[in-house]
Amino acid sequence: MRRLLWLLPLLAACGSPPRDGDSPPKKTSSRTPSRTTTRPAKQPAAYGDTRPIPQPTEDEVKEFARIWEYYRKEDPRWPLERDRFKRRSDAAGYLMAVYLLQHYMQLNAVRERAGKQLVRAKNEIVAVGEPCAPPLVDMMVLDSIPRKDAPDFLVDDITRQDCLDMLERMGPQAVPALLGVYERKGIGPKGRRLTALALGGTKDPRAYDTLVRLLKEDPEWQVRADAATALGRLGDRRAAQPLAEAIRKDADRTVVERARKARLELLAGAAR
């Protein structure tokens, strides 16, 4: 929730999100800022993220309106223009993330007939990478996401799996947002489990300490079991020792079995 709310001021800067292939509206201002500016986000105290929000310049909004037409028309120039625009500034990356995520949510609501469009939207979110990661994490661990001028987006298990897959495919770009889940209050066992699995799928060694801590300390056996699986997927050889410890000491049979399987996979991978 906090992450999509964090991005909403960008929507206010450029109008409503695209619907049914529309191109984004252009900002109408007589003044063009010389550089990207920032202002603090107003968010629910329960989430507590008050980092500055990168604000796009008028030129960036106009430029994005132009290249969004390439996306809408499936123009082969889109990938090159997308990557070039993302490199322009932090604000440009977040502006693109807002529209792609809103587009994904609109297609997700009619996913039975969205077909290839939905697959394409997910691939584009992965391609944009880090700016999309925090909202994806929210969609994975929360039950609903508030939207500006639209009903709340209700998250189901198919959407959670989509987010898990996209975050894994982002790899290291997703790790900071995923690790941040464990600093937040009120995230239930399902959210902690999915986050652990996503961390393992990134193959990033920065996930190691957090996954070991979950394996040793989380009060829910389901979370400890998924942390064991995630350590096996992470592929970090250091995990052999904490997995062996879990096999000896954990009181839950499922955790023990998952730790044993993960350790065997890890050792087999090291032998290759």
Residue pairs with C-beta under 8 A, 6 or more apart in sequence:
1 44
1 47
1 138
1 142
1 144
1 145
1 146
2 43
2 44
2 47
2 48
2 49
2 138
3 49
3 134
3 135
3 137
3 138
3 177
4 101
4 135
4 138
4 145
4 146
4 147
5 41
5 43
5 44
5 47
5 146
6 41
6 43
6 49
6 51
6 53
6 134
7 53
7 94
7 97
7 98
7 101
7 135
8 148
9 39
9 41
9 53
9 55
10 53
10 54
10 55
10 56
10 91
10 94
10 95
10 98
11 17
11 98
11 102
11 148
12 148
13 27
13 55
13 56
13 61
14 24
14 25
14 26
14 27
14 56
14 61
14 64
14 65
14 95
15 24
15 25
15 26
15 27
16 25
16 148
16 149
17 24
17 98
17 99
17 102
17 103
17 106
18 24
18 68
18 72
18 99
18 102
18 103
19 106
20 106
21 72
22 72
23 65
23 68
23 69
23 72
24 61
24 64
24 65
24 68
24 99
25 65
26 61
26 62
26 65
27 58
27 61
27 62
29 58
31 58
32 57
32 58
32 59
33 55
33 57
33 58
34 57
35 57
36 54
36 55
36 56
36 57
36 60
36 89
36 90
36 91
37 55
38 52
38 53
38 54
38 55
39 52
39 53
39 55
40 50
40 51
40 52
40 53
41 49
41 50
41 51
41 52
41 53
43 49
43 50
46 185
46 186
47 184
53 94
54 89
54 90
54 91
54 94
55 91
56 64
56 89
56 91
56 92
56 94
56 95
57 91
60 88
60 89
60 91
60 92
60 95
61 95
63 85
63 88
63 92
64 85
64 92
64 95
64 96
64 99
67 78
67 81
67 82
67 85
68 99
69 75
70 77
70 78
70 81
71 78
71 82
71 124
79 127
82 96
82 124
82 127
82 128
83 127
85 92
85 96
86 92
86 93
86 96
86 128
86 131
90 131
93 128
93 130
93 131
94 131
96 128
96 131
97 125
97 128
97 131
97 132
97 135
100 121
100 124
100 125
100 128
100 132
101 125
101 132
101 135
101 136
102 147
103 121
104 118
104 121
104 122
104 125
105 145
105 147
105 153
107 114
107 117
107 118
107 121
108 114
108 118
108 159
108 162
111 118
111 158
122 162
122 165
122 166
125 132
125 136
125 166
126 132
126 166
126 169
126 170
129 170
129 173
129 174
130 170
130 173
130 174
130 176
130 177
132 166
132 170
133 167
133 170
133 173
133 174
133 176
133 177
133 178
134 177
134 180
135 145
136 163
136 166
136 167
136 174
136 177
137 163
137 167
137 174
137 177
137 178
137 180
137 181
137 195
138 145
139 145
139 153
139 155
139 159
139 160
139 163
140 155
140 160
140 163
140 164
140 167
140 191
140 194
140 195
140 198
141 181
141 187
141 190
141 191
141 192
141 194
141 195
142 155
142 191
143 154
143 155
144 152
144 153
144 154
144 155
145 152
145 153
145 155
146 152
146 153
147 153
160 190
160 194
163 194
164 194
164 197
164 198
164 201
167 174
167 177
167 178
167 198
167 201
167 202
168 174
168 198
168 201
168 202
170 202
171 202
171 203
171 204
172 202
172 204
172 206
174 198
174 202
175 199
175 202
175 204
175 206
175 207
178 195
178 198
178 199
178 202
178 207
179 199
179 206
179 207
179 210
181 187
181 191
181 192
181 195
182 192
182 195
182 210
182 214
187 195
189 220
189 222
189 223
192 214
192 218
192 220
192 223
193 222
193 223
193 226
196 211
196 214
196 223
196 226
196 227
196 229
196 230
197 226
197 229
197 230
197 233
199 207
199 210
199 211
199 230
199 234
200 207
200 211
200 229
200 230
200 231
200 232
200 233
200 234
201 230
201 233
202 234
203 233
203 234
203 235
204 234
205 234
205 236
207 230
207 234
208 231
208 234
208 236
208 238
208 239
211 227
211 230
211 231
211 234
211 239
212 227
212 231
212 239
212 242
214 223
214 224
214 227
215 224
215 227
215 228
215 231
215 242
215 243
215 246
215 259
216 224
216 242
216 245
216 246
218 224
218 227
221 250
221 252
221 254
221 255
222 254
224 246
224 250
224 252
224 255
225 252
225 254
225 255
225 258
226 258
228 243
228 246
228 255
228 258
228 259
228 262
229 258
229 261
229 262
231 239
231 242
231 243
231 262
231 266
232 239
232 243
232 261
232 262
232 263
232 265
232 266
233 262
235 266
235 269
236 266
237 266
237 270
239 262
239 263
239 266
240 263
240 266
240 267
240 270
243 259
243 260
243 262
243 263
243 266
244 259
244 263
246 255
246 256
246 259
247 256
247 259
247 260
247 263
250 256
250 259
